[in-house]
Amino acid sequence: MNRLPPSPPASACAGAALPTPATLSTAQPAHPARARALLLAAGRGERMRPLTDATPKPLLVVQGQPLLQWHLEALAAAGLGAVAINTAWLGAQISDYFGSHFGLQPFADKREQLSIFYSQEGRDFGAALETAGGIARALPLLDDIFWLAAGDVFAPDFVFAPEALHAFAASPMLAHLWLVPNPAHHPRGDFGLSPDGLALNLGAEHPGPRYTYSTIALLRAELFGPPWCNIAPGNPQGEAAPLGPLLRRAMDAGRVSAQLYEGRWTDVGTPERLAALNTTAF
């Protein structure tokens, strides 16, 4: 999972033609709707080596099934029609495993299943584009408002509630973040949280409490255009960029809301954390 660095200067990316969904994936399902969720599954998983030398981290097994499947099940249960997945490291394994549809019932009609789109960063650029770069690349596949979740996070209690999406859509916010209490490996956290539910870009010396960004969020596509982001639509040049600086700029403008999530949550970032999940009663 990508951590959030302090905000650097905005990067620039030269303009180019907007890529169509067909140029982003060779495995597109025939589905008229754009995806209302993006699962991040492109990272190399260096800290998970040697487990990730031959298996992409989102396919590592947690409690009997691939880590990424937990998110897919929750999205299907929420009634979403389509999800996008970005891939890079060993990405073909992910698309081969999940294919173009996912359903809670294995023999359900495809019209009742979750369609899967792929943004194949490894195929197109040879490497992952970091979080903001990957989202910008996948935007042609996504709705104007969409869920975001990292494929290396285990959050089995999280509900991608339609009510949360509708409330966000009715707000002026560019992002809504779910924050979690700081885990032992990230004690300083990422962002503050105001009493009225705004995410706060607190400086390193600020005495106020900070929480860890869970990597689960609701986002507007608007966040990935000027003045927040200078990557060209669809990121045709494959610019790599982190998400943190965009969020911090939007926070400083009062355009990011947040809430504290206290359900089960694990950043599956090391073999030890994976082993602990698989030896704990579920």
LINKAQUI-V640748 format. One record per backbone hydrogen bond with DSSP energy under -1.0 kcal/mol. CO is the residue of the C=O (numbers start at 0). NH is the residue of the N-H. Records with the same first field share a line. If there is no record, write none. Layout:
BEGIN
CO->NH + NH
END
This chain:
BEGIN
19->22
20->23
23->119
28->30
34->142
35->146
36->83
37->148
38->85
39->150
41->88
44->47
45->48
47->50
49->52
55->58
56->59
57->67
59->66
61->64
64->61
65->68
66->69
67->71
68->72
69->73
70->74
71->75
72->76
73->77
74->79
75->78
80->114
81->35
82->116
83->38
84->118
85->40
86->120 + 121
87->90
89->92
90->94
91->95
92->96
93->97
94->98
99->115
101->113
104->107
108->111
109->112
113->101
114->82
116->84
118->86 + 120
119->123
120->124
121->125
128->240
129->133
130->134
131->135
132->136
133->137
137->140
138->141
140->34
143->220
145->218
146->37
147->216
148->39
149->152
151->267
153->265
154->157
158->160
160->164
161->165
162->166
163->167
164->168
165->169
167->170
173->219
174->256
175->217
176->258
177->213
178->260
179->211
182->185
185->188
190->210
191->199
193->196
196->257
197->193
199->191 + 201
202->205
210->189 + 190
211->179
215->177
216->147
217->175
218->145
219->222
220->223
221->224
224->227 + 228
231->234
234->237
240->131 + 132
242->246
243->247
244->248
245->249
246->250
247->251
249->254
250->253
254->173 + 174
255->198
256->176
258->178
265->153
266->268
269->273
270->274
271->275
272->276
273->277
END
